[in-house]
Amino acid sequence: QVQLVESGGGLVQAGGSLRLSCVASGTIFSIDAMGWYRQAPGKQRDLVASITSGGSTNYADSVKGRYTISRDNAKNTVSLQMNSLKPEDTAVYYCKATKSIGFRFYDYWGQGTQVTVSS
């Protein structure tokens, strides 16, 4: 099992910045991709950004140029730097880790951290 613990959420004014962090523990071998998703009230959970163990990144169009995902494999952490925040970025942000073992993939989720951007 993999446990993920997020931190860094909070309340910020529009135009401000926040940095989210996620620490993985447990059986962390074979973790490939890690990423951040978000879910606003009444909406589905969507990908925000992801990063592979090799450092390849992927971003949702809505956050490109404003968010930066990074990863420290030695510390088993993934971070999300969020700049120029907008009210529409308000959501619960979830960390996700994907393990690949053979041809199987296993997803693990954190408990989520609230990000609220006021206008």
URTA-V495964 format. One record per pair of residues at least 24 apart in sequence whose ideal C-beta (glycine too) atoms are under 6 Angstrom apart, sorted by the first residue. I is the first residue (numbers start at 0). J is the second residue. If there is no record, write none. Layout:
i->I j->J
i->I j->J
This chain:
i->0 j->25
i->1 j->25
i->1 j->27
i->1 j->96
i->1 j->107
i->3 j->94
i->3 j->96
i->3 j->107
i->3 j->109
i->5 j->94
i->5 j->109
i->5 j->112
i->8 j->112
i->8 j->113
i->8 j->114
i->10 j->115
i->11 j->84
i->11 j->116
i->12 j->117
i->13 j->85
i->13 j->86
i->13 j->116
i->13 j->118
i->15 j->84
i->16 j->82
i->17 j->81
i->18 j->80
i->19 j->79
i->19 j->92
i->20 j->76
i->20 j->78
i->21 j->77
i->21 j->94
i->21 j->109
i->22 j->76
i->23 j->75
i->23 j->96
i->27 j->75
i->29 j->98
i->29 j->100
i->30 j->96
i->30 j->98
i->31 j->97
i->31 j->99
i->32 j->97
i->33 j->77
i->33 j->96
i->34 j->95
i->35 j->79
i->35 j->92
i->36 j->93
i->36 j->95
i->37 j->90
i->37 j->92
i->38 j->90
i->38 j->91
i->39 j->90
i->84 j->116
i->86 j->116
i->86 j->118
i->88 j->116
i->89 j->115
i->89 j->116
